[in-house]
Amino acid sequence: MANKFSEFLKTHAIDERRVLAASREIERLRPEDRALRLARRQARATEGAEKPAGKPRSGRPVTGRLLAKARAGQPVPGPAKTRLLRAVNRVLEQKKKDPIDLRILF
């Protein structure tokens, strides 16, 4: 019996390698992310400084191991599910299809 994630990939003809590549591109740290992290670190070091607004990317893409766990139906942590969802939605966007919700995928 296949789980929802593997069935979704099969029915929409999504290759695992495309999901991995999309996640690597989405989650890659960019200069603005590094600058935001530096500003937060410096704000913690000085007393009374305001914390900068914004949220940097995680810098942690989907790995082959995580993808294998999701396809096998094993438990996957919440942040990892979100990263998988973002990567799958990017692939769907490239295929000119509508994005999906997390409940459809897991």
N, C-alpha and C positions, 0 to 999 in steps of 0.2 A: 504494500500500500504506500503510495507516494503522499507526501505532505503538500500543503498549499503552495509553498514556495517553489518546489521543484515542478509541480503541475503548471504553475503560472509561467515559469521559464520555458517549459516545453510547449505550451499552447501558443505562446507569443513568439516562439522561435528566437529566444534570446540566448546567445552564446555566453558562457561563463567568462571567457576572456574579455568580452566587451564590457561586462560588469566590472571586472577588475581594473581595466584601463580607465573606465569612466570614473570610478572611485578614486583612482590615483590622481586624476586630473582635478577632481572636485576638492579633495581634501588636502592637496598640496599647499604647504605654507608659502605665502607670498610676502613681499617686503612690508606691506601694510600690516599684516598679521604679526610679523616680528617686531615692528615698531610699537604696536599696541601692547604686546607682551613686555617690551622694555619699559614703556611708560607705566604700566601697572607695577612692575618690579620697583621702579624708582619711586612711585607714589607710596608703596609700602615702606620703603626705606626712610622716607622723610615724614615727619609728623605733621598732621594737619593738611596734607596734600589731598586733592580730590582724585578719585579713581576715574580714569578715562572711560568714556562710553564706548560701547561696541563689544563685539564678541569675536575673537579670532577663530579661525578654522582649527580643527583638532590636530591635523597633521598625521592622522592615523587612517590610512585607506583600508578598504576591505582586503583581506588576505585570502589566499587559496584555502587555508585551513578553516577560516570562518565560513567561507562559501560552502565547503564540504560539510561542515556541521549543520548549516541551514538546509542544505539539500537532503541530508540524512534524517532530518526531523529532530535533531538533538536540541536541547535548550540553548538559546542565544541571548546574551544580555541586551538590555534596552538600547543603549547607545549604538551597539553594533547593528541592531535592527534598523535604526534610523539611517546609519551609513549605507546599509544595503538598499533601503528604500530610495535614498537620494541617487544612488548609482543606477538602480533599475529605472527610475523616472528619467534620468538623463538619457539612457538607451532608448526608452520609449519616445522621448522628445525627438531624438535623432531619426526615429522611424515614423515621425509625424503622427503619433498616437497621443491620447490624453494621459496625463499623469494619474497615478493610482493612490489609494490610501493605504496606510499601514495595515489596517484590518483585512484588506484584500490579500495582502502578501503573507501575513502570518496568522 
